[in-house]
């Protein structure tokens, strides 16, 4: 059955009505004044008091006394025992059920099994009900101390549950239980929704089983009919959230399974290994099993990434909703007020180029394919008066999405998925982003700040291509001093000193400097058409909100450190759009702190699987591998592939059915004042 947790030295046996000892104390039966407790009854002051042993209670061990007054009826009272144990007596063995603190426990001998020597006890409640339990007293020199009880039967609330052998083999050996219902129905066997590994107890040389303290507390399996443990699921998802490849995580899972199987074989004679398992080192990447191993981790992403993502997304949405309400209230009172904690997002994209051989008819040729990674980083504002809030401005991944194209429709899908309307958006000068912001929220509703870093870099790169615009300086190719000094003004502090007329004059001077090289000014005129009105609209915003970033370099930083490890795994090629976005959800969840406590991750997985009777979600139902069949008269199905150029338009038509989000009351949170 179970082992006792607080088994103390010595043996335990029957102690009458639950007391541990009896008899009087010093000769003569009268305690000294220094040692005698006072009877709680004031009318019995000076009466004779005798000690009557220890008694266990829900409040702890108490010392029992008998009061013998000169007149009146004798009675008993108790005081805290303070750890005292009478000479020649051992502490009482308690029932492992904490609800039986008032029960009488009597020893009923011992029995010996292959696990060791067990002491048997009988627990009798005041209402006359009784049951037996046993304690593992010795197991080859090791004493186990767990009080875990077997799981309850899911079909019978009142029944007797005992272990009933195991099923499976190797690393999949699981514990089975037998239920004897109290209503007299036929006994049956069962396993909990999430079964546990069978625990072999009493092997002194086994360091693994020394941690498995109870036959009822083996490692919890991840789901029914799987050889993977729940802890291994959490570890695999944690590795995937940091950018580990599907194949590496899958082979790690197989190695842990093989290690458990080798342990049972070497230490417990637990049977042969599973078919195809090796007893040596980890499988090689180039081994035959490694060719399809990546599907194990890919299935985990499809099954559990949405489960971990939902609470993270809900937390971010709730935070944005509360901040949106507070900012709207402030803007309603003062439309041009500076917001202390504006909702600010930084947007950027990165193309991902894939190379691979694809079959075209009877030929097989090399094709270059590309998809885009769209990334949103949020700005977290910390109170300035908090000395522990440095830095004042913090950047965290908010959303990452993979789409075949980074066009206006794709960015609208991203903004629609974010939910709440932001106050400010900082991005490069891509037309797709600015058009998506305008169509999603309305013209002038959201303040759009162009990245000054990208403007300066693009201008510098364009000028370097002009004849006569560069010179050699210590072996390096740099712009001529006139142009380099002119571009130095494209900094936040310098631009805020310029008025609208000064900003127009700056472009006139730049075009004049290019014309005197002499060089064509067509490219500079095109850049002026794009950059001049956007910077002019952003300068009042930056002057009113000095805490806002004037560059989206934080997005590139997050892409480099948090997302590039995913892009380096070119073996999978990331063809499936839904599965790739699930994987990116794990990266964002990690940035938001979801994997700080792996015990919490394990709890989410366990509760979800137990709610489904122990069954895990079926893989390839969320991330469809093939399009569904098309009925007669229906439009052709859209294949969920990152290489499908028609997918973005189809998703936009399906999801973007709501009109653009407008701010109530006509107030502008970030547009022109």
N, C-alpha and C positions, 0 to 999 in steps of 0.2 A: 504493500500500500504506500504509505508516505513515511518520511523520515522526520525526526523531531528537530526543531530549529534551536531551541534553547536547552538542549539536554546537558545537565550539569553532572559533575563527578558523583560517583556512587550509584547505587541501585535504588529503584523506586518500587514500592509495593502498596498494598492496601493500607489505608490509614483511617479506618472507621468512617465517620461521616465527613470525610474530606479534610480532616485535620492531620497534621504531620507529627505531632507529639502530644504527650499529655503528662499529667503528674504535677506535683507541687514543686516549688523551688525551695530555697534554703530549708534546712531541717527545722521542724516546728511549723512549716506551712505558711508562716507570715513573712512577707517581703519587708525589707527595711524601708524606712521612710524615703531614703535617697533613691531606691530602685522601684518602689511601689507606685503605680499610677493611681490617681484619684478616681473614684467612681464618678461617672458623670451625674449621678443622682445626688443633689446636695444633701438630702436627708440621710445618706449613707456615709457621711464623712467619718473617717476612722474605722470603717468596716474592714473585715478581712478580705484580701484579694489574692487569688491564686492564678497562676499562668496555666492556660489550657491549649498551648500549641499554636501553630500558624495555620492560617486559612487563606486560600486564593480567592480573589474577587476581581471584578472587572477593573477596579481602581488599583489593583496590585496586591502584593502579599501583605497581610495584616496579622498582628499579634492578638490572640484571643485570651480574654481574662474572665474569671468567674468571681463575682462579688457575693460574699456571705455576710449579710448584715446581722446584727444581734437580734433585731426584730424585723419581721417582714420576710418576704419570699426571696430566695436567691435568684440571680439573673446573670446574664453574660453581656460583655461589651468588648469591642475591639479597638485597637490603636494601630497606626502604621508600624510595620515590623522593623524598618530601618536596616534590613539585611541580616538580622540575627537568625542563626540556625542553632537549634539545640544540639548538645553533644550526643554523638552516637546516632544521629538521624540525618538522612539526606533530604534535600529539597524534593517536594512532591513533583511527580511527572504530571504535566498538564495535558489536557486534550488539545490536539492541534486546532480544533474549531474554536475561535475566540468567543463564540456565543455560549460555550459550555464552561464558562469560568466557575459556575456554581455546582459543577458536577462532581461526583465521587469517582476517583480513578483507582483501579485495583490492578495489580500485576497478575498476568495469566501465563507466566512461563516464557519460554524462548523457543525459537525454531531456527534452523540453519538452512540456507539456500546457497546457490553458487555465488550470490552477491555478498554473503557474509551472514553474521548472526543477528537475528532480529528479536527484540523484546516485545511481547504482546501485552496489551493493556485493554481493560474494559472500562468504558466511560458510562456512568449511570446518572441520569438527570434526576432532579427532584420529582418530576412527574412520572418516574418509573421507566421511561424509555432508555435504551442503552444501545451501544454499538462498540465494536472493537477497532483498535488501531494498533499499529506496530512502528517501532523505531529501530533503525539500523544501528546496532550498538558497535559492531566492528566489521570492517571490510578490508581485510589484509592490512591492518594497521591504520586505515583511514576511516574517519567517522564523518558521515554525511549529515548535514544539519538543515535540510529543507523541510518546510511544512506545507508544501504545495499539495493540493488535493486534485483528484482527477476531474476532468471537465464534466459538466452536466450534460445529460442526454437532451438533444434538441426536440425530442418527441414527448418525453415524459418528465414533468417537473419534479415528481417525487419518485425516486428510484435509487437502487444501489448500483454504482458504477465501479467496475474493476477492470484492470488491464486484461486483454484477451489476445495475446500474441502480437505479431507484427505482420506486415505485408510489404511486398516489394523486395528489392535486393540492392546490395551495394549502397551507393549514396542515396538511393530512393527508398530505403527501408523506413517505414512509418509505423507508428504505434496505433494499434486497434483497441477498442474498448467494448466491454459487454455490459449491457443494461438489463437489470432485473426490476421491472416496474413494481411499485408498491400496490397497484390495483389488481395484481394477480394475472395480468396478461402475459403472453409468452415472452421470454427473454429474447434479446436480439443484439447484434453487434453493430457498432457504428464508429465513424471517425468524425472529428470536429470539421467544420467548414474549411478551416486551414489546418491540415494535419501537422504533427510534429515528428521529428526524427526519433527513432527508437534509441533510448539511452541505455548503455551498458554501464552498470555501476559496480564499484568494488574492485577495480583494477588499479593497484597502487602505482604501477609504472606508466599509466596513461595520464599525461598532463592535460589532454583535451577533455576527458570525462571528469576530471576534478572540477572543472568549471560547470559541468552540467549536473547540478546538485539534486535533481529530482527525476524519477522516471517519467513524470508528467510535464517536464519542462525542457524537452529537447528543442533543437533549433526549429523555428516555425517555418514551414514551407511557404513559398510565395503564392501558390495557387494550386488547385487540384490538378493532378496528372502532370506535374512539372518536377524536375529534379533540382530546381533552384530554390535556395532559401530566401526568406523575406529580406534578411540583412544583405544578401548578395544582390538582390534587386536594387536596394537603396544605394549600394556602393556602385553598381553599374551605371545607374542614372546620374550619380554624382560625377563619375568619370566622363560620361557623355556630355554633361553640362560644361565641362572644361575643354571640350574640343577633341577628346580621344576618338579615334576612328572606330567605326562599327566592328571591324575585324579584330582590333586589339582588345576591345571590351569583350567580344564574344569568346575569344581564346582565353581571356582571363577567367570568365565564368566557367568554361570547361575545365580549366586547371584547378579551380577551387572544388568543383564537383569530383574530379579525379582524386584530389587530395583527401577528401572525406572518405571516398571509397577505399583508398589505400589504407587509411587509418583503421577502418573497420576490419579490413582483411588482415593487417599485420598485428593489431593489438587485441582483436576480439574474435578472429576467425569468422568474420561476418559473411563469408561466402565469396564467390568469384566477383571480379570486376565486371562492370557493364561491358557489353559487346563493343569492341573497337577501342576501349580505353587502354592507355599505356601506363606502365608502372615506372617509367623513367622521367626525364625532364619534360618541360612544357612542349607542346606541339609547335613545330616550326611554322612560320608564316607561309612558307612555300609548300608545306605538306598538303596532302590531298584534302584533308578536312578543313583547311584554312580557306579553300576556294569558295565555300558557301557559308563559312562561319559567320560572316557579317550579318546574316539574316536574324540571328539570335538577338543582337543588340538593336537592330532596326525594328524588330517586333516590339521590344520594350518601349522604344520611342513612340510607336503608334498606340500602344496600349495605355501607357501611364503618363506621357507628357501632358495630355489635356487635363488629367486629374491634378497634377501639380500646378498647372498653369492657372486653373480656374480661381483658386483663392488668391493668388498673386495679382491676377488681373482685377478681381473684385476689390482688393485693397487699394490698388492704384486708382481705380475709378471712383471709389468712395472719397479718397483724398482729393482728387481733382474736383469732384462735385462740391465738396465743402468749400474748397478754395474759390471755385467759380461763384458760388453764392455770396461769399464775403466780398469778393472783388466787384461783383455787380452792384451790391449794396453801396459800396464806396463810390463807384462811378455814377450811380444814380444821384447821389448827393452832390458830387463835384465831377463833371464829365472830364475835365482836363487834369484831374489829380494824379499824382505819382503813386503808383502801387508799390507797397513795400515787398510783397511776395507775389509777383505776377506769375501766371502759368506760362512758362517759357519752354519751347521745344527747339532743339537744334536738329536740322534735317540734312542728310547727305546720302549719296548713293555710291556704289562701287560695282563696276562691271566684273563679272566672273567669266573667264574664257575657258572653254572646254575643248579638248582635242580628242578625237577618237575616230575609229573606222566604223562607218555605217554602210549598210548594204543598200545600193541603188540598182534595182533590177538584178542583172547577172554580174555586176561588177561590185567591187568593194574598195572604196577609195577614202582618203583622209578628208574629213570635213571639220571645219572650225565652227563651233557653236558657242553661243554666249547667252547668259542670263544676268539679271541685275539683282543686287542686294540693296534694299531700301532700309535705312536705319534712322531711328528717332531716339534722341538722347534728351532726357528731361533735366531741368535745373532745379535742384533742391536748395531752398533758401533757409539759412539758419539764423536764429535771433542774434542781432549784433551785441546785445547785452550779455549773452552767454559766453563766458570765457573759454568753454570747452567746444565751441561751435566752429572753430577754425578748420577749414576755410569757410568764409561766409557763403560762398557759392560752391555747390557740389554737383557733379555730373553723374548721372546713372543711365544705363540703358533702359529705354522705355518700351521700344518695340523694334523688331527686326523681321523683315519679310522678304521672301524670295519670289520674284515674278519674272516672266520671260522678257518683259520690257520695262523700262523706267520712264514711261510716258505719263501724260497727265492723268489718264484713267487709273494707272497703277498707284499714283500718289493719292488720288482721291479715295481709293480703297484703303490705303494706310490711314489717312485722316479720318475716314468713317469708322474704322476699327478702334481708333483711339478714344472716341466717345465725346468727351467734353470739348468745348471750344477754348482754345488757348488765348492768352492776351498778346503774346508776341511769338514770332517764329523767326529764327535765324537760320539762313540757308545760303548756298551759293546762288549764282544768278541764272540758274537753269529756268528756262521758260516753262517747263513741265511743272515745276514746284510752284512758281508764282501763279500760274493759271489754275492749278488745282486748289490753292488756298483761296483764290478769289471766287471760284465756282462753288466751293464747299461751304464757305462762311459768308460770302458777299464782299463786294468791293469796299475797302477801307475799314472793315470791321476788325480785322486782326492786323496788328502792326507787323510788317514784314521788313526785317533788317537784313540787308545783303552783307555777305562776309567780305570785309575789307581786305582780308588776307588774300582771298581768291581774286579780287579785283586787281590788286597790286601785282600778283603773280602772273595773271593773264596778260596784263598790259606789258609787263617786263618781257615775257616770252614773245609777245607779238613785236615789240620794238627791236628785240635782238635779231629778228629775221630781216629787218630793213637794211639796205645797203648804207654803209657809213655810220650806223648807229652804235657800233661796238668798237672797243679798243682793247689792247693787251696791257694788263697790269700784273707784273710779277708772274707771267706765264698764264694768267687767267683771262678769259674773255668776259669783259664787263661793258656796261653801257657807257657811252661818253659822259663826261661830268655834267653837261647841261641837262641831259635827260634823267640821269640818276638823281640829281638834286631835285628835279621837278617831281619825280615819283615819291620822294621822301615825305611829301605832304600827305600821302594816302595813309595816314595813321589817325587813330581816333582823336587824340588830343589836338593834333593839328587841324583836322577837319572841323572840329567843334568851334574853332576860332573863325571859320569862314561863314559868311552870309550867302544867301542865294546868288547875289551878283558876283561875289568872289569865286564861288564854285563854277559859275559859267565862264568867268575870265580865266580860271585855271585850265579849262579845256581849250579855250582859244589860244592860250600860250603854248600848250602842248602841241596842238596842230601846227602852229607857227614854227615851233622848234623842229618838228619833223620835216616841214616843207623846206627849211633852210639847209637840210643835210646835203643834197636834196634827196628826198625819198617819197614814195607814194603815200598819201594820207587816207586812202580808201579804207584800210583796215581800222585805222584809229577813229574814223568817222562812224563806222559801224559799232565799235565798242562804246563810243560816246552816246550813240542812240540808245544803247541798253543800260549803261551804268549811270549816266548823269541823272535821269529822273528818279531812279531807285535810291541813290545816295541822298539826293535832295529831299526825298520823302522820309528817309530814315534819320537825318540829322536832328530834327526836332524831337524825335523819340529818344535818341541817345542823350540829348541834352536834358530831357525831362526825367529819364530813367538812367542815371549814371551807373547803376549796378548791372545793367544788361551787358552781356558779352557782345562784341562787335565782330566776332568770327565764330565759325562752326568747326574750329580745329579740334574741339573736344570730341566730335563725332569721329573724325579720322583717328584720334587717339584710341577711342573705344573699339573701332574696327580693327586697329592694329593689334591691340592686346587681348581683346575678348573674342573676336570673331574670325580673325585670320587663322587661328588653329583649326577651325572647321574648314576653311577654304583650302588648307594645305592637304586635306585628305582627298586627293584626286582619284583614288581608286574607285570610290563609290560613284563619283561623277554627279551625285545629287540630281537624278533625273526626275524623281517624284516630287511634285510641288508641295503636296499636303504633308508628306513625311519630313521634308526639309524644313518647312515652317514649324512643325512640331519640335524638331531639334533646335531651331533657333529660339523657341519658347523656353526651352531648358536653359539656354544661355542668359536670356533676360531674367528668368526666375532666379538664377544664381546671382546676377547683379543686384537683384532686389532683396537678397538675403534668404531665399527659400531653402538653400542647402547649408545654412549655418548649423542647423541641428538635424543630423541624420535620423535621430530618433523620431522627430516629427514627420519626416518623410516616410519612415517605416509605418508610423501610425496611420497616415493617410492611405497608404497602400493596403494595410491590413483592414481598415474599416470599409474600404470600398470593395475589397474582395469578399469579406465576410457578409456584407449586405447582399451580394450576389450569390450567396451559398458557397463561397469558396472558389467560384469560377472567375478567371481573368477575362477581360474584354478580348474578343476575337481579333487577332491582327488582320490587317488588310481590309477592314470594314470602314475605317475612317480615312485612311490613305488608299484610295482605290488603285489597284494595279492595272486594271483594264477598264475601259468605258463600259457602262451597262448596255445591254441590248436595246436596240431602238425599235419601238413598235411602229406600225404602219401609220403614216401621217405625222409623226413626231419629227422635230428637227434633229439633225445628226448630233450624237453625243460629243461632249467636249472632254478630251483626254487630259487628265490632270498631270501634265508634263511641263517641266521648265523649258522645254524646247518647242512648245506649242505656241506659235505667235498669235493664235486666235483666242487664247485662254483669257487674257486680260480684258478684252472687250466683252466676252461672255460673262465673266464674273462681275464686271461693272454694270451690265444690264440686269443682272440678277440681284445685286446687293444695293446699288445706288438708286433706289426707288424713292427715297425721301427727298424733299426739297432741301436746299442749302439751309444750314442752321443760322438763324438771324438773332442778333442780340435784342432782347426785349427793351422797349422804350427808345429805340433808335440810338442808343449811346454807343460810342466807339471806344473800344478798350485799348487799341494801339494804333489807330490810323492817324491821319493828319489832325492836328488840334483845330 
